[in-house]
Amino acid sequence: MTPSPSLFLGLGAILFNCTTVLSFLCPKGDFGGLHSALPYGQSVPRVRFPGEWGLPLSCSSEIVEHCPPANQGNRLGHPVMTHGDQFQVTKLLLAASLAACGNLTGNNKKAADSASGDKTVIKMYQIGDKPDNLDELLENANKIIGEKVGAKLDIQYLGWGDYDKKMSVITSSGENYDIAFASNYVVNAQKGAYADLTELYKKEGAELYKALDPAYIKGNTVNGKIYAVPVAANVASSQNFAFNGTLLAKYGIDISGVTSYETLEPVLKQIKEKAPDVMPFAVGKNFIPSENFDYPVANGLPFVIDLEGDTTKIVNRYDVPRFKEHLKTLHKFYEAGYIPKDVATSDTSFDLQQDTWFVREETVGPADYGNSLLSRVANKDIQIKPITNFIKKNQTTQVANFVISNNSKNKEKSMEVLNLLNTNPELLNGLVYGPEGKNWEKIPGKENRVKVLDGYKGNTHMGGWNTGNNWILYINENVTDQQIEDSKKQLAEAKESPALGFIFNTDNVKSEISAISNTMQQFDTAINTGTVDPDKAIPELMEKLKSEGAYEKVLNEMQKQYDEFLKNKKS
């Protein structure tokens, strides 16, 4: 994202406050760590895919921009999709749900029939809190949209915690909306809820298509078709330790030797001794130690592809020696008081702007320009130390997808609007930064560099992570030229996971996945947070998993499909 909206908006947005995502589709506690516009200064927990969703582990006020909000009730991690494909609604229940949702679908008029003069009205559902000045933002945006494509955009916001539930109802009802922030992308694409955009990309979306990293297409292709318009940002990301620079300076703590959980221990000991009221390692109940893994399906299951091992095999993360060492180290941290004693059950978040914490985990990508986004959001120096590699995965390509409803009567025009949102700098920056002159101003003599003004604070703009192409956003003044060059290098050198594009079909093992998920929920939170001794707890978990029969069936089915994927990939 050449211009990083994340710099200004909160990462608190994948991190979503998504509370309803299917358990077999979403990793426990993490949508990857997820960016949008929360009230200035508000802290939002995030969920994250156990495999790194490419978003920070803790979202705070402005970070919402590069980080989707956290799943309700989970998090200090990344945005996650919630648990359980359990939204089977009968006709009666559906009707009741629609009634209970009140103005859920506005006046429920068909978007296809809406028009403003000779301009087609495109109805879009967006995740998050509605900007206080939405009318002003849309008025300015629609001047450009009307002139360029002859349409008018009508955006209706659904809250972080309600989005997946409400979109499930909207999808099941067959409502004729046009565009939406994708909810349970793969599942709904397979069910036929979203329009096939393959042909639309050749004409109405041609300019947008050219601007996308090919990884976005690979990661969002379902059964040979593309159903998503992804927001280009951190197509690759890494997990990082993020240190409170204020406390580093105050207590003279050296972090040069920190490269892993194991080498983190000495500095945690120092801060514990020097500042006993500070939480040394701020983690929450959805925490999962980061590793160079790819999770072939974001479902809270233990299956991974070890990117440092045999990448043709799907294995159990608890069988990977270095991951087990991390768990042992975390247990030491727990017993030493370096992490919260109630970590396995607590929803406590640690505000990025406060000095109540010493180190935390954050997802950082090229569009974040090193530590510039985190430092800006925290209003202080944040020092980062990467602990995983930059990798392009399905998770990083699906963080923020827009889809067109299969029921829309305006598919072509909707794609024109999405194409414009992702290719027109004037349009996108006016939404992500807000009104020029109130919220921001350009820096004379510096192309695409801006300074945010007091008007930017608060809910007066949209989030960059879930609005449009971050690489055409203006760059905040706190980003250095070196950080921009480093960002370009990171993107150029980022490798694709061998599993990029692998979509696991769960049709044959849905009941088995549910059984495994139920068992995992009994054990994995305590194991992953260091609350229990992994040498005792992991054998107990595996014994129960294997005794039920579902474990081997799911693993074999996943490996069978993955083998076929790799075979077709080579041919």
Residue pairs with C-beta under 8 A, 6 or more apart in sequence:
1 232
1 233
1 234
1 366
1 367
1 464
1 469
1 470
1 471
1 472
1 473
2 448
2 470
2 471
2 472
2 473
2 475
2 484
3 429
3 448
3 450
3 470
3 471
3 472
3 473
3 474
3 475
3 476
4 66
4 367
4 368
4 369
4 372
4 373
4 464
4 470
4 473
4 475
4 476
4 479
5 35
5 65
5 66
5 432
5 433
5 463
5 464
5 465
5 467
5 470
5 473
6 35
6 63
6 65
6 66
6 67
6 233
6 367
6 368
6 373
6 464
6 465
6 470
7 62
7 65
7 368
7 369
7 372
7 373
7 376
7 475
7 476
7 478
7 479
8 62
8 65
8 376
8 433
8 452
8 456
8 461
8 464
8 476
9 35
9 36
9 37
9 62
9 63
9 64
9 65
9 66
9 432
9 461
9 462
9 463
9 464
9 465
10 35
10 36
10 37
10 38
10 42
10 44
10 59
10 60
10 61
10 62
10 63
10 64
10 65
10 67
10 377
10 463
11 33
11 34
11 35
11 46
11 55
11 56
11 58
11 59
11 60
11 62
11 63
11 64
11 65
11 66
11 67
11 362
11 373
11 377
11 465
12 35
12 36
12 38
12 42
12 43
12 44
12 45
12 46
12 59
12 60
12 61
12 63
12 64
12 67
12 69
12 70
13 34
13 35
13 36
13 37
13 38
13 44
13 59
13 63
13 64
13 65
13 66
13 67
13 68
13 69
13 79
13 127
13 128
13 160
13 463
13 465
13 466
14 31
14 32
14 33
14 34
14 35
14 46
14 47
14 48
14 53
14 55
14 67
14 68
14 69
14 78
14 79
14 80
14 399
14 400
14 465
15 31
15 32
15 33
15 34
15 35
15 44
15 45
15 46
15 47
15 48
15 53
15 55
15 56
15 59
15 64
15 67
15 68
15 69
15 70
15 71
15 75
15 77
15 78
15 79
15 80
16 31
16 34
16 46
16 47
16 68
16 69
16 70
16 71
16 79
16 80
16 127
16 160
16 163
17 44
17 45
17 69
17 70
17 71
17 72
17 159
17 160
17 161
18 31
18 47
18 68
18 69
18 70
18 71
18 72
18 79
18 80
18 81
18 82
18 127
18 160
18 161
18 163
18 164
19 71
19 72
19 73
19 82
19 160
19 161
19 162
19 164
19 165
20 72
20 81
20 82
20 87
20 162
20 163
20 164
20 165
20 168
21 31
21 71
21 80
21 81
21 82
21 83
21 164
21 183
21 184
22 81
22 82
22 83
22 84
22 85
22 86
22 87
22 184
22 187
22 299
23 82
23 83
23 84
23 85
23 299
23 300
23 514
23 517
24 83
24 84
24 85
24 297
24 299
24 300
24 301
24 506
24 510
24 513
24 514
24 517
25 81
25 85
25 184
25 186
25 187
25 297
25 298
25 299
26 47
26 49
26 71
26 80
26 81
26 82
26 83
26 298
26 299
26 300
27 48
27 49
27 50
27 51
27 53
27 80
27 288
27 295
27 298
27 299
27 300
28 50
28 74
28 80
28 83
28 286
28 288
28 300
28 520
28 521
28 524
28 525
29 47
29 48
29 50
29 71
29 74
29 75
29 77
29 80
29 284
29 285
29 286
29 287
29 288
29 300
29 525
30 46
30 47
30 48
30 49
30 50
30 53
30 71
30 74
30 75
30 77
30 78
30 79
30 80
30 286
30 288
31 46
31 47
31 48
31 49
31 53
31 55
31 68
31 70
31 71
31 78
31 79
31 80
31 81
31 298
31 399
32 47
32 48
32 49
32 51
32 52
32 53
32 54
32 55
32 68
32 78
32 79
32 80
32 363
32 395
32 396
32 399
33 46
33 47
33 48
33 49
33 52
33 53
33 54
33 55
33 56
33 57
33 59
33 67
33 68
33 77
33 78
33 79
33 362
33 363
34 46
34 47
34 48
34 53
34 55
34 56
34 59
34 67
34 68
34 69
34 70
34 78
34 79
34 80
34 399
34 465
35 55
35 63
35 64
35 65
35 66
35 67
35 68
35 233
35 400
35 463
35 464
35 465
35 466
36 64
36 65
36 68
36 69
36 127
36 128
36 129
36 462
36 463
36 465
36 466
37 64
37 65
37 128
37 129
37 131
37 459
37 460
37 461
37 462
37 463
38 44
38 59
38 61
38 62
38 64
38 69
38 128
38 129
38 459
39 61
39 129
39 458
39 459
40 61
40 62
40 457
40 458
40 459
41 61
41 353
42 60
42 61
43 58
43 59
43 60
43 61
43 349
43 350
43 351
43 352
43 353
44 59
44 60
44 61
44 64
44 69
44 70
44 160
44 349
45 58
45 59
45 70
45 74
45 75
45 76
45 77
45 284
45 347
45 349
46 55
46 56
46 57
46 58
46 59
46 67
46 68
46 69
46 70
46 71
46 75
46 76
46 77
46 78
46 79
46 80
47 70
47 71
47 74
47 75
47 77
47 78
47 79
47 80
47 286
48 55
48 57
48 75
48 77
48 78
48 79
48 80
48 286
48 288
48 363
49 78
49 80
49 295
49 298
49 395
50 288
50 293
50 295
50 300
50 317
50 528
51 293
51 294
51 295
51 298
51 304
51 393
51 395
52 78
52 237
52 238
52 239
52 290
52 293
52 363
52 388
52 393
52 395
52 396
53 78
53 79
53 80
53 237
53 298
53 363
53 395
53 396
53 399
54 78
54 234
54 236
54 237
54 363
54 365
54 393
54 395
54 396
54 399
55 66
55 67
55 68
55 78
55 79
55 234
55 237
55 363
55 399
56 63
56 66
56 67
56 78
56 242
56 361
56 362
56 363
56 364
56 374
57 76
57 77
57 78
57 239
57 283
57 287
57 360
57 361
57 362
57 363
58 76
58 77
58 282
58 284
58 349
58 350
58 352
58 360
58 361
58 362
59 67
59 68
59 69
59 70
59 79
60 351
60 352
60 353
60 377
60 378
61 352
61 353
61 377
62 376
62 377
63 352
63 373
63 374
63 377
64 128
64 463
64 465
65 432
65 463
65 464
65 465
66 233
66 234
66 365
66 367
66 368
66 373
66 464
66 465
66 470
67 78
67 79
67 363
67 465
68 78
68 79
68 127
68 399
68 400
68 465
68 466
69 79
69 127
69 128
69 160
70 76
70 77
70 78
70 79
70 80
70 160
71 79
71 80
71 81
71 82
71 286
72 82
72 160
72 161
73 347
74 80
74 284
74 285
74 286
74 347
75 284
75 285
75 286
75 347
75 349
76 282
76 283
76 284
76 285
76 286
76 287
76 348
76 349
76 350
76 360
77 284
77 286
77 287
77 288
77 361
78 363
79 399
80 286
80 298
81 164
81 183
81 184
81 298
82 164
83 300
83 517
84 514
84 517
85 184
85 187
85 510
87 165
87 168
87 172
89 97
89 168
89 169
89 172
94 169
94 172
94 173
97 169
98 104
98 105
98 169
98 173
101 166
101 169
104 158
104 166
104 169
104 170
105 170
105 173
105 175
105 177
106 123
106 156
108 175
110 176
110 409
111 121
111 122
111 123
111 154
111 176
111 177
111 178
111 408
111 409
111 410
112 176
112 178
112 408
112 409
112 410
113 409
114 120
114 121
114 123
114 154
115 121
116 152
118 150
119 146
119 150
119 151
119 152
120 150
120 151
120 152
120 410
120 413
121 151
121 152
121 153
121 154
122 151
122 152
122 153
122 154
122 178
122 179
122 410
122 413
122 414
122 417
123 154
123 156
123 177
123 178
123 179
124 153
124 154
124 155
124 156
124 177
124 178
124 179
124 180
125 155
125 156
125 157
125 158
125 167
125 170
125 177
125 179
125 180
125 181
126 155
126 156
126 157
126 158
126 180
126 181
126 462
126 466
127 157
127 158
127 160
127 163
127 181
127 466
128 157
128 159
128 160
128 163
128 463
128 466
129 157
129 159
129 160
129 459
130 157
130 459
131 137
131 434
131 459
131 460
131 461
131 462
132 458
132 459
132 460
133 434
133 435
133 460
134 155
134 157
136 435
137 430
137 431
137 434
137 435
137 461
137 462
138 153
138 154
138 155
140 430
140 435
141 153
141 427
141 430
141 431
142 152
142 153
144 420
144 424
144 426
144 427
144 430
145 151
145 152
145 153
145 417
145 420
145 427
146 152
148 420
148 424
149 413
149 416
149 417
149 420
150 413
151 410
151 413
151 416
151 417
153 417
158 166
158 167
163 181
163 183
164 183
164 184
167 180
167 183
168 183
168 184
170 177
170 180
171 183
171 188
171 193
174 407
175 405
175 407
176 405
176 407
176 408
176 409
177 405
177 407
177 408
178 404
178 405
178 408
178 410
178 413
178 414
179 402
179 403
179 404
179 405
179 408
179 414
179 417
179 418
180 402
180 403
180 405
181 400
181 401
181 402
181 466
182 188
182 194
182 228
182 398
182 401
182 402
182 403
185 194
185 220
185 227
185 228
185 398
185 401
185 403
186 222
186 398
186 503
188 194
188 403
189 222
189 225
189 227
189 228
189 403
190 222
190 223
192 406
193 403
193 405
193 406
194 227
194 228
194 403
194 404
194 405
194 406
195 227
195 403
195 404
195 405
195 406
195 408
195 411
196 225
196 226
196 227
197 205
197 225
197 226
197 227
197 228
197 229
197 404
197 415
198 225
198 226
200 404
200 411
200 412
200 415
201 208
201 209
201 226
201 415
202 209
203 412
204 412
204 413
204 415
204 416
204 419
205 229
205 415
205 416
205 418
205 419
206 419
207 419
207 423
208 229
208 418
208 419
208 422
208 423
208 469
209 217
211 232
211 422
211 423
211 469
211 471
212 230
212 232
213 232
213 235
213 392
213 491
215 235
215 236
215 392
215 396
215 397
215 496
215 500
216 230
216 232
216 235
216 397
217 226
218 397
218 496
218 500
218 501
219 230
219 392
219 393
219 394
219 396
219 397
219 398
219 500
219 501
220 226
220 227
220 228
220 230
220 397
220 398
220 401
221 501
221 503
222 503
223 503
227 403
228 398
228 401
228 402
228 403
229 401
229 402
229 403
229 404
229 415
229 418
229 422
230 397
230 398
230 399
230 400
230 401
230 402
231 399
231 400
231 401
231 402
231 422
231 465
231 466
231 467
231 468
231 469
231 470
232 422
232 469
232 470
232 471
233 365
233 367
233 399
233 400
233 464
233 465
233 469
233 470
233 471
234 363
234 364
234 365
234 366
234 367
234 368
234 396
234 399
234 470
235 365
235 392
235 396
235 397
235 491
235 494
236 365
236 366
236 390
236 391
236 392
236 393
236 396
236 490
236 491
236 494
236 495
237 363
237 364
237 365
237 390
237 391
237 396
238 363
238 364
238 365
238 386
238 387
238 388
238 389
238 390
238 391
239 290
239 361
239 362
239 363
239 386
239 387
239 388
240 361
240 362
240 363
240 364
240 384
240 385
240 386
240 387
241 255
241 258
241 264
241 359
241 360
241 361
241 384
241 385
241 387
242 359
242 360
242 361
242 362
242 371
242 374
242 382
242 383
242 384
243 255
243 358
243 359
243 382
243 383
243 384
243 385
244 355
244 357
244 358
244 359
244 380
244 382
245 375
245 380
245 381
245 382
245 383
246 355
246 380
246 381
247 253
247 271
247 275
247 278
247 355
247 358
248 255
248 381
248 383
249 381
251 270
251 271
251 274
251 275
253 267
253 270
253 271
253 274
254 267
255 267
255 383
255 385
257 263
257 266
258 264
258 267
258 385
259 385
259 387
260 326
260 387
261 289
261 326
261 329
261 330
261 387
262 325
262 326
262 329
264 281
264 359
265 329
265 332
265 333
265 338
267 358
267 359
268 280
268 281
268 333
268 336
268 338
268 358
268 359
269 336
269 338
271 278
271 280
271 358
272 280
272 336
272 337
272 338
275 358
278 355
278 356
278 357
278 358
279 339
279 340
279 350
279 356
279 357
279 358
280 333
280 337
280 338
280 339
280 358
280 359
281 333
281 338
281 339
281 358
281 359
281 360
282 339
282 340
282 350
282 356
282 357
282 358
282 359
282 360
283 339
283 340
283 343
283 360
283 361
283 529
284 343
284 346
284 347
284 348
284 349
285 343
285 344
285 345
285 346
285 347
285 525
285 529
286 525
287 343
287 361
287 528
287 529
288 528
289 323
289 326
289 327
289 330
289 528
290 361
290 387
290 388
291 304
291 306
291 317
291 320
291 322
291 323
291 326
291 388
292 306
292 307
292 308
292 388
292 389
292 391
293 304
293 305
293 306
293 307
293 317
293 320
293 323
294 304
294 305
294 307
294 391
294 393
294 394
294 395
294 497
294 498
294 499
295 303
295 304
295 305
295 395
296 303
296 304
296 305
296 314
296 499
296 502
296 504
296 558
296 562
297 303
297 504
297 506
297 558
298 394
298 395
299 513
299 517
300 517
300 520
300 521
300 524
301 513
301 516
301 517
301 520
301 554
302 316
302 317
302 318
302 520
302 524
303 314
303 315
303 316
303 317
303 554
303 555
303 558
304 314
304 315
304 316
304 317
304 320
305 311
305 313
305 314
305 315
305 497
305 498
305 499
305 562
306 313
306 315
306 320
307 389
307 391
307 497
307 498
308 322
309 315
309 320
311 497
311 498
311 499
312 498
312 562
312 563
312 566
313 559
314 555
314 558
314 559
314 562
316 542
316 555
317 323
318 324
318 527
318 534
318 538
318 541
318 542
324 534
324 538
327 527
327 528
327 530
327 534
327 538
328 534
328 535
329 530
330 339
330 528
330 529
330 530
331 530
331 531
331 532
331 533
331 534
332 530
333 339
333 530
334 341
334 343
334 529
334 530
334 531
339 529
339 530
340 346
340 348
342 348
343 529
343 530
343 531
344 525
344 526
344 529
344 531
350 356
350 357
350 360
352 374
352 377
352 378
352 382
353 377
353 378
353 379
353 380
362 374
362 384
364 370
364 371
364 373
364 374
364 384
364 386
365 390
365 396
365 490
366 390
366 487
366 488
366 490
366 491
366 494
367 470
367 471
367 487
368 374
369 475
369 479
369 480
369 483
369 484
369 486
369 487
370 384
370 483
370 486
370 487
371 381
371 382
371 383
371 384
372 476
372 478
372 479
372 480
372 483
374 382
374 384
375 381
375 382
375 478
376 476
376 478
389 495
390 490
390 493
390 494
390 495
391 494
391 495
391 496
391 497
392 494
392 495
392 496
392 497
392 500
393 497
393 499
393 500
394 497
394 499
394 500
394 501
394 502
394 503
397 500
399 465
400 465
400 466
402 418
404 411
404 414
404 415
404 418
408 414
420 427
421 427
421 428
421 467
421 468
421 469
422 428
422 468
422 469
422 472
423 469
423 472
424 472
425 472
425 473
425 474
427 468
428 467
428 468
428 469
428 472
428 473
429 472
429 473
429 474
430 436
431 461
431 462
431 467
431 468
432 461
432 462
432 463
432 464
432 467
432 468
432 473
433 439
433 440
433 450
433 452
433 456
433 461
433 473
433 474
434 440
434 455
434 456
434 460
434 461
435 455
435 460
436 442
437 453
438 453
438 455
438 460
439 452
439 453
439 455
439 456
439 460
439 461
440 450
440 451
440 452
440 453
440 455
440 456
440 474
441 450
441 451
441 453
442 449
442 450
442 451
442 474
443 449
443 450
443 451
443 477
448 474
448 475
449 474
449 475
449 476
449 477
450 474
450 475
450 476
450 477
451 476
451 477
452 476
464 470
464 473
475 484
498 566
499 562
499 565
501 565
501 569
502 561
502 562
502 565
504 558
504 561
504 562
505 561
506 513
508 557
509 550
509 553
509 554
509 557
511 550
512 549
512 550
512 551
512 553
512 554
513 550
513 554
515 548
515 550
516 545
516 548
516 550
516 551
516 554
519 541
519 544
519 545
519 548
520 541
520 545
522 544
523 537
523 540
523 541
523 544
524 541
525 531
526 532
526 537
527 534
527 537
527 538
527 541
545 551
546 552
